[in-house]
């Protein structure tokens, strides 16, 4: 299974939804809470190509975007392929 990293904040409904999808697929992930570690926010922005919103999701080191992007990948069947590569 591919390594998954997700940058989040507390009380972010999109973060909750993204984690729910990953949990439902029984995917383990590294969660980086930028509200608890604000010094990591610039790193997230750089890795995400300038995107500043959360969540920002990475699978196997590849930026896939936010929650809506991940849901679109899931709907098209591509998310499982990325997760299992």
DOPA-594738 format. One record per atom (N, C-alpha, C, CB): residue number from 0; residue in three letters; atom name; x, y, z. Coordinates in Angstrom, 1 decimal. Glycine has a CB too. Layout:
# residues N
{num: NUM, residuo: ALA, atomo: CA, u: X, v: Y, w: Z}
...
***
This chain:
# residues 85
{num: 0, residuo: UNK, atomo: N, u: 0.8, v: -1.2, w: 0.0}
{num: 0, residuo: UNK, atomo: CA, u: 0.0, v: 0.0, w: 0.0}
{num: 0, residuo: UNK, atomo: C, u: 0.9, v: 1.2, w: 0.0}
{num: 0, residuo: UNK, atomo: CB, u: -1.0, v: 0.0, w: 1.2}
{num: 1, residuo: UNK, atomo: N, u: 0.5, v: 2.2, w: -0.8}
{num: 1, residuo: UNK, atomo: CA, u: 1.3, v: 3.5, w: -0.9}
{num: 1, residuo: UNK, atomo: C, u: 1.2, v: 4.3, w: 0.4}
{num: 1, residuo: UNK, atomo: CB, u: 0.8, v: 4.3, w: -2.1}
{num: 2, residuo: UNK, atomo: N, u: 2.2, v: 5.0, w: 0.7}
{num: 2, residuo: UNK, atomo: CA, u: 2.3, v: 5.9, w: 1.8}
{num: 2, residuo: UNK, atomo: C, u: 1.4, v: 7.1, w: 1.5}
{num: 2, residuo: UNK, atomo: CB, u: 3.7, v: 6.4, w: 2.1}
{num: 3, residuo: UNK, atomo: N, u: 0.5, v: 7.5, w: 2.5}
{num: 3, residuo: UNK, atomo: CA, u: -0.4, v: 8.6, w: 2.3}
{num: 3, residuo: UNK, atomo: C, u: -0.1, v: 9.6, w: 3.4}
{num: 3, residuo: UNK, atomo: CB, u: -1.9, v: 8.1, w: 2.4}
{num: 4, residuo: UNK, atomo: N, u: 0.0, v: 10.9, w: 3.0}
{num: 4, residuo: UNK, atomo: CA, u: 0.2, v: 12.0, w: 3.9}
{num: 4, residuo: UNK, atomo: C, u: -0.9, v: 13.0, w: 3.7}
{num: 4, residuo: UNK, atomo: CB, u: 1.6, v: 12.7, w: 3.8}
{num: 5, residuo: UNK, atomo: N, u: -1.5, v: 13.5, w: 4.7}
{num: 5, residuo: UNK, atomo: CA, u: -2.6, v: 14.4, w: 4.6}
{num: 5, residuo: UNK, atomo: C, u: -2.4, v: 15.6, w: 5.6}
{num: 5, residuo: UNK, atomo: CB, u: -4.0, v: 13.8, w: 4.9}
{num: 6, residuo: UNK, atomo: N, u: -2.3, v: 16.8, w: 5.0}
{num: 6, residuo: UNK, atomo: CA, u: -2.2, v: 18.0, w: 5.9}
{num: 6, residuo: UNK, atomo: C, u: -3.6, v: 18.5, w: 6.2}
{num: 6, residuo: UNK, atomo: CB, u: -1.4, v: 19.1, w: 5.1}
{num: 7, residuo: UNK, atomo: N, u: -3.9, v: 18.7, w: 7.5}
{num: 7, residuo: UNK, atomo: CA, u: -5.2, v: 19.0, w: 8.0}
{num: 7, residuo: UNK, atomo: C, u: -5.2, v: 20.1, w: 9.0}
{num: 7, residuo: UNK, atomo: CB, u: -5.9, v: 17.8, w: 8.5}
{num: 8, residuo: UNK, atomo: N, u: -6.4, v: 20.5, w: 9.4}
{num: 8, residuo: UNK, atomo: CA, u: -6.7, v: 21.4, w: 10.5}
{num: 8, residuo: UNK, atomo: C, u: -7.9, v: 20.8, w: 11.3}
{num: 8, residuo: UNK, atomo: CB, u: -6.9, v: 22.9, w: 10.1}
{num: 9, residuo: UNK, atomo: N, u: -8.0, v: 21.1, w: 12.6}
{num: 9, residuo: UNK, atomo: CA, u: -9.1, v: 20.7, w: 13.3}
{num: 9, residuo: UNK, atomo: C, u: -10.4, v: 21.5, w: 12.8}
{num: 9, residuo: UNK, atomo: CB, u: -8.9, v: 21.0, w: 14.9}
{num: 10, residuo: UNK, atomo: N, u: -11.5, v: 20.9, w: 13.0}
{num: 10, residuo: UNK, atomo: CA, u: -12.8, v: 21.5, w: 12.6}
{num: 10, residuo: UNK, atomo: C, u: -12.9, v: 21.8, w: 11.1}
{num: 10, residuo: UNK, atomo: CB, u: -13.0, v: 22.8, w: 13.4}
{num: 11, residuo: UNK, atomo: N, u: -12.2, v: 21.1, w: 10.3}
{num: 11, residuo: UNK, atomo: CA, u: -12.3, v: 21.3, w: 8.8}
{num: 11, residuo: UNK, atomo: C, u: -13.1, v: 20.2, w: 8.3}
{num: 11, residuo: UNK, atomo: CB, u: -10.8, v: 21.3, w: 8.2}
{num: 12, residuo: UNK, atomo: N, u: -14.3, v: 20.5, w: 7.8}
{num: 12, residuo: UNK, atomo: CA, u: -15.2, v: 19.4, w: 7.3}
{num: 12, residuo: UNK, atomo: C, u: -14.6, v: 18.6, w: 6.2}
{num: 12, residuo: UNK, atomo: CB, u: -16.5, v: 20.0, w: 7.0}
{num: 13, residuo: UNK, atomo: N, u: -13.8, v: 19.3, w: 5.3}
{num: 13, residuo: UNK, atomo: CA, u: -13.2, v: 18.6, w: 4.2}
{num: 13, residuo: UNK, atomo: C, u: -12.2, v: 17.6, w: 4.6}
{num: 13, residuo: UNK, atomo: CB, u: -12.7, v: 19.6, w: 3.2}
{num: 14, residuo: UNK, atomo: N, u: -11.4, v: 18.0, w: 5.7}
{num: 14, residuo: UNK, atomo: CA, u: -10.4, v: 17.1, w: 6.3}
{num: 14, residuo: UNK, atomo: C, u: -11.1, v: 15.9, w: 6.9}
{num: 14, residuo: UNK, atomo: CB, u: -9.6, v: 17.9, w: 7.3}
{num: 15, residuo: UNK, atomo: N, u: -12.2, v: 16.1, w: 7.6}
{num: 15, residuo: UNK, atomo: CA, u: -12.9, v: 15.0, w: 8.2}
{num: 15, residuo: UNK, atomo: C, u: -13.4, v: 14.1, w: 7.1}
{num: 15, residuo: UNK, atomo: CB, u: -14.1, v: 15.5, w: 9.0}
{num: 16, residuo: UNK, atomo: N, u: -13.9, v: 14.6, w: 6.0}
{num: 16, residuo: UNK, atomo: CA, u: -14.4, v: 13.8, w: 4.9}
{num: 16, residuo: UNK, atomo: C, u: -13.3, v: 13.0, w: 4.3}
{num: 16, residuo: UNK, atomo: CB, u: -15.1, v: 14.6, w: 3.9}
{num: 17, residuo: UNK, atomo: N, u: -12.2, v: 13.6, w: 4.0}
{num: 17, residuo: UNK, atomo: CA, u: -11.1, v: 12.9, w: 3.4}
{num: 17, residuo: UNK, atomo: C, u: -10.6, v: 11.8, w: 4.3}
{num: 17, residuo: UNK, atomo: CB, u: -9.9, v: 13.9, w: 3.1}
{num: 18, residuo: UNK, atomo: N, u: -10.4, v: 12.1, w: 5.6}
{num: 18, residuo: UNK, atomo: CA, u: -10.0, v: 11.0, w: 6.5}
{num: 18, residuo: UNK, atomo: C, u: -11.0, v: 9.9, w: 6.6}
{num: 18, residuo: UNK, atomo: CB, u: -9.7, v: 11.6, w: 7.9}
{num: 19, residuo: UNK, atomo: N, u: -12.3, v: 10.2, w: 6.5}
{num: 19, residuo: UNK, atomo: CA, u: -13.3, v: 9.2, w: 6.6}
{num: 19, residuo: UNK, atomo: C, u: -13.2, v: 8.3, w: 5.4}
{num: 19, residuo: UNK, atomo: CB, u: -14.7, v: 9.9, w: 6.6}
{num: 20, residuo: UNK, atomo: N, u: -12.9, v: 8.8, w: 4.2}
{num: 20, residuo: UNK, atomo: CA, u: -12.8, v: 8.0, w: 3.0}
{num: 20, residuo: UNK, atomo: C, u: -11.6, v: 7.1, w: 3.2}
{num: 20, residuo: UNK, atomo: CB, u: -12.6, v: 8.9, w: 1.7}
{num: 21, residuo: UNK, atomo: N, u: -10.5, v: 7.6, w: 3.6}
{num: 21, residuo: UNK, atomo: CA, u: -9.3, v: 6.8, w: 3.8}
{num: 21, residuo: UNK, atomo: C, u: -9.5, v: 5.7, w: 4.9}
{num: 21, residuo: UNK, atomo: CB, u: -8.1, v: 7.7, w: 4.2}
{num: 22, residuo: UNK, atomo: N, u: -10.1, v: 6.1, w: 6.0}
{num: 22, residuo: UNK, atomo: CA, u: -10.4, v: 5.2, w: 7.1}
{num: 22, residuo: UNK, atomo: C, u: -11.3, v: 4.1, w: 6.6}
{num: 22, residuo: UNK, atomo: CB, u: -11.0, v: 5.9, w: 8.3}
{num: 23, residuo: UNK, atomo: N, u: -12.3, v: 4.4, w: 5.8}
{num: 23, residuo: UNK, atomo: CA, u: -13.3, v: 3.5, w: 5.2}
{num: 23, residuo: UNK, atomo: C, u: -12.6, v: 2.5, w: 4.3}
{num: 23, residuo: UNK, atomo: CB, u: -14.4, v: 4.2, w: 4.5}
{num: 24, residuo: UNK, atomo: N, u: -11.5, v: 2.9, w: 3.6}
{num: 24, residuo: UNK, atomo: CA, u: -10.7, v: 2.0, w: 2.8}
{num: 24, residuo: UNK, atomo: C, u: -9.6, v: 1.3, w: 3.5}
{num: 24, residuo: UNK, atomo: CB, u: -10.1, v: 2.8, w: 1.6}
{num: 25, residuo: UNK, atomo: N, u: -9.6, v: 1.5, w: 4.8}
{num: 25, residuo: UNK, atomo: CA, u: -8.6, v: 0.9, w: 5.7}
{num: 25, residuo: UNK, atomo: C, u: -7.2, v: 1.3, w: 5.3}
{num: 25, residuo: UNK, atomo: CB, u: -8.8, v: -0.6, w: 5.8}
{num: 26, residuo: UNK, atomo: N, u: -7.0, v: 2.5, w: 4.9}
{num: 26, residuo: UNK, atomo: CA, u: -5.7, v: 3.1, w: 4.5}
{num: 26, residuo: UNK, atomo: C, u: -5.1, v: 3.8, w: 5.7}
{num: 26, residuo: UNK, atomo: CB, u: -5.8, v: 4.0, w: 3.3}
{num: 27, residuo: UNK, atomo: N, u: -3.9, v: 3.4, w: 6.1}
{num: 27, residuo: UNK, atomo: CA, u: -3.2, v: 4.2, w: 7.1}
{num: 27, residuo: UNK, atomo: C, u: -2.6, v: 5.4, w: 6.5}
{num: 27, residuo: UNK, atomo: CB, u: -2.1, v: 3.3, w: 7.8}
{num: 28, residuo: UNK, atomo: N, u: -2.5, v: 6.5, w: 7.2}
{num: 28, residuo: UNK, atomo: CA, u: -1.9, v: 7.7, w: 6.7}
{num: 28, residuo: UNK, atomo: C, u: -1.3, v: 8.5, w: 7.8}
{num: 28, residuo: UNK, atomo: CB, u: -3.1, v: 8.6, w: 6.1}
{num: 29, residuo: UNK, atomo: N, u: -0.3, v: 9.4, w: 7.4}
{num: 29, residuo: UNK, atomo: CA, u: 0.3, v: 10.3, w: 8.3}
{num: 29, residuo: UNK, atomo: C, u: -0.5, v: 11.6, w: 8.2}
{num: 29, residuo: UNK, atomo: CB, u: 1.8, v: 10.5, w: 7.9}
{num: 30, residuo: UNK, atomo: N, u: -1.0, v: 12.0, w: 9.3}
{num: 30, residuo: UNK, atomo: CA, u: -1.7, v: 13.3, w: 9.4}
{num: 30, residuo: UNK, atomo: C, u: -0.8, v: 14.4, w: 10.0}
{num: 30, residuo: UNK, atomo: CB, u: -3.0, v: 13.2, w: 10.2}
{num: 31, residuo: UNK, atomo: N, u: -0.7, v: 15.5, w: 9.3}
{num: 31, residuo: UNK, atomo: CA, u: 0.1, v: 16.6, w: 9.7}
{num: 31, residuo: UNK, atomo: C, u: -0.9, v: 17.7, w: 10.0}
{num: 31, residuo: UNK, atomo: CB, u: 1.2, v: 17.0, w: 8.7}
{num: 32, residuo: UNK, atomo: N, u: -1.1, v: 18.1, w: 11.3}
{num: 32, residuo: UNK, atomo: CA, u: -2.0, v: 19.1, w: 11.7}
{num: 32, residuo: UNK, atomo: C, u: -1.3, v: 20.5, w: 11.6}
{num: 32, residuo: UNK, atomo: CB, u: -2.6, v: 18.8, w: 13.1}
{num: 33, residuo: UNK, atomo: N, u: -1.6, v: 21.3, w: 10.6}
{num: 33, residuo: UNK, atomo: CA, u: -0.9, v: 22.6, w: 10.5}
{num: 33, residuo: UNK, atomo: C, u: -1.4, v: 23.6, w: 11.5}
{num: 33, residuo: UNK, atomo: CB, u: -1.0, v: 23.1, w: 9.1}
{num: 34, residuo: UNK, atomo: N, u: -2.6, v: 23.3, w: 12.1}
{num: 34, residuo: UNK, atomo: CA, u: -3.0, v: 24.2, w: 13.2}
{num: 34, residuo: UNK, atomo: C, u: -2.2, v: 24.0, w: 14.5}
{num: 34, residuo: UNK, atomo: CB, u: -4.5, v: 24.0, w: 13.5}
{num: 35, residuo: UNK, atomo: N, u: -1.7, v: 22.7, w: 14.6}
{num: 35, residuo: UNK, atomo: CA, u: -0.9, v: 22.4, w: 15.8}
{num: 35, residuo: UNK, atomo: C, u: 0.6, v: 22.6, w: 15.5}
{num: 35, residuo: UNK, atomo: CB, u: -1.1, v: 21.0, w: 16.2}
{num: 36, residuo: UNK, atomo: N, u: 1.0, v: 22.6, w: 14.2}
{num: 36, residuo: UNK, atomo: CA, u: 2.4, v: 22.8, w: 13.8}
{num: 36, residuo: UNK, atomo: C, u: 2.4, v: 23.8, w: 12.7}
{num: 36, residuo: UNK, atomo: CB, u: 3.0, v: 21.4, w: 13.4}
{num: 37, residuo: UNK, atomo: N, u: 2.1, v: 25.1, w: 13.0}
{num: 37, residuo: UNK, atomo: CA, u: 2.0, v: 26.1, w: 11.9}
{num: 37, residuo: UNK, atomo: C, u: 3.3, v: 26.3, w: 11.2}
{num: 37, residuo: UNK, atomo: CB, u: 1.6, v: 27.4, w: 12.5}
{num: 38, residuo: UNK, atomo: N, u: 4.4, v: 25.9, w: 11.7}
{num: 38, residuo: UNK, atomo: CA, u: 5.7, v: 26.0, w: 11.1}
{num: 38, residuo: UNK, atomo: C, u: 5.8, v: 25.1, w: 9.8}
{num: 38, residuo: UNK, atomo: CB, u: 6.9, v: 25.7, w: 12.0}
{num: 39, residuo: UNK, atomo: N, u: 4.9, v: 24.1, w: 9.7}
{num: 39, residuo: UNK, atomo: CA, u: 4.9, v: 23.2, w: 8.6}
{num: 39, residuo: UNK, atomo: C, u: 4.0, v: 23.7, w: 7.5}
{num: 39, residuo: UNK, atomo: CB, u: 4.4, v: 21.8, w: 9.0}
{num: 40, residuo: UNK, atomo: N, u: 3.2, v: 24.7, w: 7.7}
{num: 40, residuo: UNK, atomo: CA, u: 2.3, v: 25.3, w: 6.7}
{num: 40, residuo: UNK, atomo: C, u: 3.1, v: 25.7, w: 5.4}
{num: 40, residuo: UNK, atomo: CB, u: 1.6, v: 26.5, w: 7.2}
{num: 41, residuo: UNK, atomo: N, u: 4.2, v: 26.4, w: 5.5}
{num: 41, residuo: UNK, atomo: CA, u: 5.0, v: 26.8, w: 4.3}
{num: 41, residuo: UNK, atomo: C, u: 5.4, v: 25.6, w: 3.5}
{num: 41, residuo: UNK, atomo: CB, u: 6.2, v: 27.6, w: 4.6}
{num: 42, residuo: UNK, atomo: N, u: 5.8, v: 24.5, w: 4.2}
{num: 42, residuo: UNK, atomo: CA, u: 6.2, v: 23.3, w: 3.5}
{num: 42, residuo: UNK, atomo: C, u: 5.0, v: 22.7, w: 2.8}
{num: 42, residuo: UNK, atomo: CB, u: 6.7, v: 22.2, w: 4.6}
{num: 43, residuo: UNK, atomo: N, u: 3.8, v: 22.7, w: 3.4}
{num: 43, residuo: UNK, atomo: CA, u: 2.6, v: 22.2, w: 2.7}
{num: 43, residuo: UNK, atomo: C, u: 2.4, v: 23.0, w: 1.4}
{num: 43, residuo: UNK, atomo: CB, u: 1.4, v: 22.2, w: 3.6}
{num: 44, residuo: UNK, atomo: N, u: 2.4, v: 24.3, w: 1.6}
{num: 44, residuo: UNK, atomo: CA, u: 2.1, v: 25.2, w: 0.4}
{num: 44, residuo: UNK, atomo: C, u: 3.1, v: 24.9, w: -0.7}
{num: 44, residuo: UNK, atomo: CB, u: 2.2, v: 26.7, w: 0.8}
{num: 45, residuo: UNK, atomo: N, u: 4.4, v: 24.8, w: -0.4}
{num: 45, residuo: UNK, atomo: CA, u: 5.4, v: 24.5, w: -1.4}
{num: 45, residuo: UNK, atomo: C, u: 5.1, v: 23.1, w: -2.1}
{num: 45, residuo: UNK, atomo: CB, u: 6.8, v: 24.5, w: -0.8}
{num: 46, residuo: UNK, atomo: N, u: 4.9, v: 22.1, w: -1.3}
{num: 46, residuo: UNK, atomo: CA, u: 4.7, v: 20.8, w: -1.8}
{num: 46, residuo: UNK, atomo: C, u: 3.4, v: 20.7, w: -2.7}
{num: 46, residuo: UNK, atomo: CB, u: 4.7, v: 19.8, w: -0.7}
{num: 47, residuo: UNK, atomo: N, u: 2.4, v: 21.5, w: -2.3}
{num: 47, residuo: UNK, atomo: CA, u: 1.1, v: 21.5, w: -3.0}
{num: 47, residuo: UNK, atomo: C, u: 1.1, v: 22.5, w: -4.1}
{num: 47, residuo: UNK, atomo: CB, u: 0.0, v: 21.8, w: -2.0}
{num: 48, residuo: UNK, atomo: N, u: 2.2, v: 23.0, w: -4.5}
{num: 48, residuo: UNK, atomo: CA, u: 2.2, v: 23.9, w: -5.7}
{num: 48, residuo: UNK, atomo: C, u: 1.5, v: 25.2, w: -5.5}
{num: 48, residuo: UNK, atomo: CB, u: 1.6, v: 23.2, w: -6.9}
{num: 49, residuo: UNK, atomo: N, u: 1.6, v: 25.7, w: -4.2}
{num: 49, residuo: UNK, atomo: CA, u: 1.0, v: 27.0, w: -3.9}
{num: 49, residuo: UNK, atomo: C, u: -0.4, v: 26.9, w: -3.3}
{num: 49, residuo: UNK, atomo: CB, u: 1.0, v: 27.8, w: -5.2}
{num: 50, residuo: UNK, atomo: N, u: -1.0, v: 25.8, w: -3.3}
{num: 50, residuo: UNK, atomo: CA, u: -2.3, v: 25.7, w: -2.7}
{num: 50, residuo: UNK, atomo: C, u: -2.2, v: 25.9, w: -1.2}
{num: 50, residuo: UNK, atomo: CB, u: -3.0, v: 24.3, w: -3.0}
{num: 51, residuo: UNK, atomo: N, u: -3.2, v: 26.6, w: -0.7}
{num: 51, residuo: UNK, atomo: CA, u: -3.1, v: 27.0, w: 0.8}
{num: 51, residuo: UNK, atomo: C, u: -4.2, v: 26.4, w: 1.6}
{num: 51, residuo: UNK, atomo: CB, u: -3.1, v: 28.5, w: 0.9}
{num: 52, residuo: UNK, atomo: N, u: -5.2, v: 25.8, w: 1.0}
{num: 52, residuo: UNK, atomo: CA, u: -6.3, v: 25.2, w: 1.8}
{num: 52, residuo: UNK, atomo: C, u: -6.0, v: 23.8, w: 2.2}
{num: 52, residuo: UNK, atomo: CB, u: -7.6, v: 25.3, w: 0.9}
{num: 53, residuo: UNK, atomo: N, u: -6.7, v: 23.4, w: 3.2}
{num: 53, residuo: UNK, atomo: CA, u: -6.6, v: 22.0, w: 3.7}
{num: 53, residuo: UNK, atomo: C, u: -7.9, v: 21.3, w: 3.4}
{num: 53, residuo: UNK, atomo: CB, u: -6.3, v: 21.9, w: 5.2}
{num: 54, residuo: UNK, atomo: N, u: -7.9, v: 20.0, w: 3.2}
{num: 54, residuo: UNK, atomo: CA, u: -6.7, v: 19.1, w: 3.3}
{num: 54, residuo: UNK, atomo: C, u: -5.9, v: 19.2, w: 2.0}
{num: 54, residuo: UNK, atomo: CB, u: -7.0, v: 17.7, w: 3.6}
{num: 55, residuo: UNK, atomo: N, u: -4.6, v: 18.9, w: 2.1}
{num: 55, residuo: UNK, atomo: CA, u: -3.7, v: 18.6, w: 1.0}
{num: 55, residuo: UNK, atomo: C, u: -3.3, v: 17.2, w: 1.1}
{num: 55, residuo: UNK, atomo: CB, u: -2.5, v: 19.7, w: 0.9}
{num: 56, residuo: UNK, atomo: N, u: -3.5, v: 16.4, w: 0.1}
{num: 56, residuo: UNK, atomo: CA, u: -3.3, v: 15.0, w: 0.2}
{num: 56, residuo: UNK, atomo: C, u: -2.2, v: 14.5, w: -0.8}
{num: 56, residuo: UNK, atomo: CB, u: -4.6, v: 14.2, w: -0.1}
{num: 57, residuo: UNK, atomo: N, u: -1.3, v: 13.7, w: -0.3}
{num: 57, residuo: UNK, atomo: CA, u: -0.2, v: 13.1, w: -1.1}
{num: 57, residuo: UNK, atomo: C, u: -0.2, v: 11.6, w: -1.0}
{num: 57, residuo: UNK, atomo: CB, u: 1.2, v: 13.7, w: -0.5}
{num: 58, residuo: UNK, atomo: N, u: -0.1, v: 11.0, w: -2.1}
{num: 58, residuo: UNK, atomo: CA, u: -0.1, v: 9.5, w: -2.2}
{num: 58, residuo: UNK, atomo: C, u: 1.2, v: 9.1, w: -2.9}
{num: 58, residuo: UNK, atomo: CB, u: -1.3, v: 8.9, w: -2.9}
{num: 59, residuo: UNK, atomo: N, u: 2.0, v: 8.4, w: -2.1}
{num: 59, residuo: UNK, atomo: CA, u: 3.4, v: 7.9, w: -2.7}
{num: 59, residuo: UNK, atomo: C, u: 4.2, v: 9.1, w: -3.1}
{num: 59, residuo: UNK, atomo: CB, u: 3.2, v: 6.9, w: -3.8}
{num: 60, residuo: UNK, atomo: N, u: 4.1, v: 10.2, w: -2.3}
{num: 60, residuo: UNK, atomo: CA, u: 4.9, v: 11.4, w: -2.6}
{num: 60, residuo: UNK, atomo: C, u: 4.3, v: 12.3, w: -3.7}
{num: 60, residuo: UNK, atomo: CB, u: 6.2, v: 11.1, w: -3.0}
{num: 61, residuo: UNK, atomo: N, u: 3.2, v: 11.9, w: -4.3}
{num: 61, residuo: UNK, atomo: CA, u: 2.5, v: 12.6, w: -5.4}
{num: 61, residuo: UNK, atomo: C, u: 1.3, v: 13.4, w: -4.8}
{num: 61, residuo: UNK, atomo: CB, u: 2.1, v: 11.7, w: -6.5}
{num: 62, residuo: UNK, atomo: N, u: 1.3, v: 14.7, w: -5.1}
{num: 62, residuo: UNK, atomo: CA, u: 0.2, v: 15.6, w: -4.7}
{num: 62, residuo: UNK, atomo: C, u: -1.0, v: 15.3, w: -5.5}
{num: 62, residuo: UNK, atomo: CB, u: 0.6, v: 17.1, w: -4.8}
{num: 63, residuo: UNK, atomo: N, u: -2.1, v: 14.9, w: -4.8}
{num: 63, residuo: UNK, atomo: CA, u: -3.3, v: 14.6, w: -5.6}
{num: 63, residuo: UNK, atomo: C, u: -4.4, v: 15.7, w: -5.4}
{num: 63, residuo: UNK, atomo: CB, u: -3.9, v: 13.3, w: -5.2}
{num: 64, residuo: UNK, atomo: N, u: -4.1, v: 16.6, w: -4.5}
{num: 64, residuo: UNK, atomo: CA, u: -5.0, v: 17.8, w: -4.3}
{num: 64, residuo: UNK, atomo: C, u: -5.7, v: 17.7, w: -3.0}
{num: 64, residuo: UNK, atomo: CB, u: -6.0, v: 17.8, w: -5.4}
{num: 65, residuo: UNK, atomo: N, u: -6.9, v: 18.2, w: -2.9}
{num: 65, residuo: UNK, atomo: CA, u: -7.7, v: 18.3, w: -1.7}
{num: 65, residuo: UNK, atomo: C, u: -8.8, v: 17.2, w: -1.7}
{num: 65, residuo: UNK, atomo: CB, u: -8.3, v: 19.6, w: -1.6}
{num: 66, residuo: UNK, atomo: N, u: -9.8, v: 17.4, w: -0.8}
{num: 66, residuo: UNK, atomo: CA, u: -10.8, v: 16.4, w: -0.6}
{num: 66, residuo: UNK, atomo: C, u: -11.6, v: 16.2, w: -1.9}
{num: 66, residuo: UNK, atomo: CB, u: -11.7, v: 16.8, w: 0.5}
{num: 67, residuo: UNK, atomo: N, u: -12.0, v: 17.2, w: -2.6}
{num: 67, residuo: UNK, atomo: CA, u: -12.8, v: 17.1, w: -3.8}
{num: 67, residuo: UNK, atomo: C, u: -12.0, v: 16.4, w: -4.9}
{num: 67, residuo: UNK, atomo: CB, u: -13.3, v: 18.5, w: -4.3}
{num: 68, residuo: UNK, atomo: N, u: -10.7, v: 16.6, w: -5.0}
{num: 68, residuo: UNK, atomo: CA, u: -9.9, v: 15.9, w: -5.9}
{num: 68, residuo: UNK, atomo: C, u: -9.8, v: 14.5, w: -5.6}
{num: 68, residuo: UNK, atomo: CB, u: -8.5, v: 16.6, w: -6.0}
{num: 69, residuo: UNK, atomo: N, u: -9.7, v: 14.1, w: -4.3}
{num: 69, residuo: UNK, atomo: CA, u: -9.6, v: 12.7, w: -3.9}
{num: 69, residuo: UNK, atomo: C, u: -10.9, v: 12.0, w: -4.2}
{num: 69, residuo: UNK, atomo: CB, u: -9.2, v: 12.6, w: -2.5}
{num: 70, residuo: UNK, atomo: N, u: -12.0, v: 12.7, w: -3.9}
{num: 70, residuo: UNK, atomo: CA, u: -13.3, v: 12.1, w: -4.2}
{num: 70, residuo: UNK, atomo: C, u: -13.6, v: 11.9, w: -5.7}
{num: 70, residuo: UNK, atomo: CB, u: -14.5, v: 13.0, w: -3.6}
{num: 71, residuo: UNK, atomo: N, u: -13.1, v: 12.8, w: -6.5}
{num: 71, residuo: UNK, atomo: CA, u: -13.2, v: 12.6, w: -8.0}
{num: 71, residuo: UNK, atomo: C, u: -12.3, v: 11.4, w: -8.4}
{num: 71, residuo: UNK, atomo: CB, u: -12.7, v: 13.8, w: -8.7}
{num: 72, residuo: UNK, atomo: N, u: -11.2, v: 11.2, w: -7.9}
{num: 72, residuo: UNK, atomo: CA, u: -10.3, v: 10.1, w: -8.2}
{num: 72, residuo: UNK, atomo: C, u: -11.0, v: 8.8, w: -7.7}
{num: 72, residuo: UNK, atomo: CB, u: -8.9, v: 10.2, w: -7.5}
{num: 73, residuo: UNK, atomo: N, u: -11.7, v: 8.8, w: -6.6}
{num: 73, residuo: UNK, atomo: CA, u: -12.4, v: 7.6, w: -6.1}
{num: 73, residuo: UNK, atomo: C, u: -13.5, v: 7.3, w: -7.0}
{num: 73, residuo: UNK, atomo: CB, u: -12.9, v: 7.9, w: -4.6}
{num: 74, residuo: UNK, atomo: N, u: -14.3, v: 8.3, w: -7.4}
{num: 74, residuo: UNK, atomo: CA, u: -15.5, v: 8.1, w: -8.3}
{num: 74, residuo: UNK, atomo: C, u: -15.0, v: 7.5, w: -9.6}
{num: 74, residuo: UNK, atomo: CB, u: -16.2, v: 9.4, w: -8.5}
{num: 75, residuo: UNK, atomo: N, u: -13.9, v: 7.8, w: -10.1}
{num: 75, residuo: UNK, atomo: CA, u: -13.4, v: 7.3, w: -11.4}
{num: 75, residuo: UNK, atomo: C, u: -12.6, v: 6.0, w: -11.3}
{num: 75, residuo: UNK, atomo: CB, u: -12.5, v: 8.3, w: -12.0}
{num: 76, residuo: UNK, atomo: N, u: -12.5, v: 5.5, w: -10.0}
{num: 76, residuo: UNK, atomo: CA, u: -11.8, v: 4.2, w: -9.8}
{num: 76, residuo: UNK, atomo: C, u: -10.3, v: 4.4, w: -9.8}
{num: 76, residuo: UNK, atomo: CB, u: -12.1, v: 3.3, w: -10.9}
{num: 77, residuo: UNK, atomo: N, u: -9.7, v: 5.6, w: -9.9}
{num: 77, residuo: UNK, atomo: CA, u: -8.3, v: 5.8, w: -9.9}
{num: 77, residuo: UNK, atomo: C, u: -7.7, v: 5.8, w: -8.5}
{num: 77, residuo: UNK, atomo: CB, u: -7.9, v: 7.0, w: -10.6}
{num: 78, residuo: UNK, atomo: N, u: -8.4, v: 6.1, w: -7.5}
{num: 78, residuo: UNK, atomo: CA, u: -7.9, v: 6.2, w: -6.1}
{num: 78, residuo: UNK, atomo: C, u: -7.4, v: 4.9, w: -5.7}
{num: 78, residuo: UNK, atomo: CB, u: -8.9, v: 6.8, w: -5.2}
{num: 79, residuo: UNK, atomo: N, u: -8.1, v: 3.9, w: -5.8}
{num: 79, residuo: UNK, atomo: CA, u: -7.7, v: 2.5, w: -5.4}
{num: 79, residuo: UNK, atomo: C, u: -6.4, v: 2.1, w: -6.1}
{num: 79, residuo: UNK, atomo: CB, u: -8.7, v: 1.5, w: -5.6}
{num: 80, residuo: UNK, atomo: N, u: -6.3, v: 2.5, w: -7.4}
{num: 80, residuo: UNK, atomo: CA, u: -5.0, v: 2.1, w: -8.1}
{num: 80, residuo: UNK, atomo: C, u: -3.8, v: 2.9, w: -7.5}
{num: 80, residuo: UNK, atomo: CB, u: -5.2, v: 2.5, w: -9.6}
{num: 81, residuo: UNK, atomo: N, u: -4.0, v: 4.2, w: -7.2}
{num: 81, residuo: UNK, atomo: CA, u: -2.9, v: 4.9, w: -6.6}
{num: 81, residuo: UNK, atomo: C, u: -2.6, v: 4.4, w: -5.2}
{num: 81, residuo: UNK, atomo: CB, u: -3.3, v: 6.4, w: -6.5}
{num: 82, residuo: UNK, atomo: N, u: -3.6, v: 4.1, w: -4.4}
{num: 82, residuo: UNK, atomo: CA, u: -3.3, v: 3.6, w: -3.1}
{num: 82, residuo: UNK, atomo: C, u: -2.6, v: 2.2, w: -3.1}
{num: 82, residuo: UNK, atomo: CB, u: -4.6, v: 3.5, w: -2.3}
{num: 83, residuo: UNK, atomo: N, u: -2.9, v: 1.4, w: -4.1}
{num: 83, residuo: UNK, atomo: CA, u: -2.3, v: 0.1, w: -4.1}
{num: 83, residuo: UNK, atomo: C, u: -1.0, v: -0.1, w: -5.0}
{num: 83, residuo: UNK, atomo: CB, u: -3.3, v: -0.9, w: -4.6}
{num: 84, residuo: UNK, atomo: N, u: -0.5, v: 1.1, w: -5.4}
{num: 84, residuo: UNK, atomo: CA, u: 0.7, v: 1.0, w: -6.3}
{num: 84, residuo: UNK, atomo: C, u: 2.0, v: 1.0, w: -5.5}
{num: 84, residuo: UNK, atomo: CB, u: 0.7, v: 2.1, w: -7.3}
***
